[in-house]
């Protein structure tokens, strides 16, 4: 990724945007120098991650580049974060959207703006773009949404397939810390910053516990889920992400369901913007965004509306490794999506662990009761740390396959290009009213190594509805429909395709209340695999070089690091996943602020006891200048028994090394078909 020096741009460190109720939100502006004489469209990024320090370098890299290409950019802190006044209620609340609408009105009325706007963002910022687009503000003409979701319950860092995932605590612990951080006294004033900080701490919440109170797809999750009404979005949408990311399926659903102009790009990346995408290759994402905005904000007939509906990166086989800096493969351009070039191949579960193109006459039912730690070789649900040598990808699946019920094809006679969303019908029964199933697809090489392709999770109590779950009747078979996470990968000639079925998938998913045994009837089970059957009609895909603007100077004091280990205590048979994400210690030279930040998550479980599972997330944030030293330490922890979850947490804020405020949390949350 190349850094370019931009010119003709001026920045405004703090521009205040006053809401109707008197609260002021803080924005950092990036403007073409001649924008007052020659107004330009606005690009808004609206997130809670502290524009003055937390995202400053990344903001420079993106928004300086956009401003140098004829756009005014605003990086706005959501209320109660960074230097913005007010309080942070939770993620994606209505007031946040209301404020965003007011922000657009205010900024589009500035003399340097033409009165039209686009939005951009990754993760929270991508959510914001979709949610505000669904409100149809007249100023908003197009959005770019990366690594985001259309369904806050079905595809976000809380639940997957109706199962509680540990990202609820990993992300919840991070937000628990972010929400407790102070404003910068250099911006809000020496006379106000402590008052604002105290108000934030007094209002502070254990968000992970709040989300755990909503274990089914209720009104809490429907709010902000644009899948509730795709027709509400009228402006053009460019949906972007990566197959390794937890949100890949959103790209496919948006392209398939939006009535507004929409295009999809899905590369091999984790939770990263594509100009810094890992695994590579990274692409010229910023140029692609400018092309999108030029078409819809400047009415240039540049062909962006005629680009392929879907641009997918078809990954070649790669030996399983926890981190891949690059992924060999090639781009495919599908003019229409769903694509005529893709056809489903039906494969049946057969006797003797076979996977074949025709059904057996009468294969016997099979049972599996997986070790609770089946899944420890899997990937993170959402790999956030890609690019820092983070070992978040799936490892060789043989150990997890050993705890699963496996069905293999014969060695393939030709390459199989698996492209899109696989589906499966599984005839299944369980010996308990509450159970779960994970199905993985893997690529088994001639040497026996098993490379992860994709997976699906399902809380079997949610087999008919995520809103109205119903316990199973033990021993009664039911047909369950499963939809896998989409992917695009080549399974080479001579390899085998494997279906692996397990009754547990930890540490990604919290286990069922009791050990369960699943019974699978192969005669009623089949896999529909989307296969690239022809390349006729596909169009070439070209992206520019991955570039960004050169950011402000940063001096590294201590380098960042990512540590990840799995340990087993042999005597107790307890497995512990320990992950440290340390941003190091560095100085932002433009503001003179020294920053240190790290997060540690520890997930543990004993091999045979689902009541032994625990999740703990600890965070540290520190800001230092000669006249300012603020620090926040925090921790959340969760455990369970068969009936309840038990949440605990604490946060301690320090001013100049002295304890400024402290909060403690304890809560019992009943399990609800989970």
URSUL-V914229 format. One line per field, one symbol per residue. phi: phi as a letter, one per 40 degrees, with the letter a starting at -180 (. if undefined). A space follows every 10 residues. Layout:
BEGIN
phi = ???
END
This chain:
BEGIN
phi = .ccbcbbgbb bbcbbcbccc cgcbbcbbbb bdcbcccbdb cbbbbbabcg ccbcbdcccd ccccccccbg bcbbbbccdg bfbccgbcca cgcccdcdcc ccdcdccccc ccbcgbabba ibgdccddcc ccdccfcccc babbbbfbbb acccaacbba ggbcbccdcc cccccdcdcc ccccccbchc cbcccccccc ccccbccccd cccbcbcccd cccgccccad cccbccbbbb ibccccbdcc dcccccbccc dabbbbbccc cacccbcbcc ccbccccccc cccdcbbbfc cbgccbcddb bbccccdbdc acabcabdia cbbbdbbdbc cbbcbcbbcb cggcbacbcc cacccbbabc dccdhccccc dbcccdhbfc cbcccdcdcc cccbcbbbcc dccadbccbh bcbabbcabb cbcbabbbbb bbbccdcgcb ccbaaabacc cbcbaccbcb cccdgccbcb cbbcccaaac ccdgcbcbbb bbcaabccbc cccbdbbcbb cdcbbabbbc bccabcgcbc bbbcccbacc cccbbccbcc abbaabbbcc ccfcbbcbbb bbcgbabccc bgccbbaabb bbbbaccbbc cccabbbbbb bababdbaab abbaababaa bcbbbbbaaa bbbbbggbcc aabbbaabbc cbfb
END
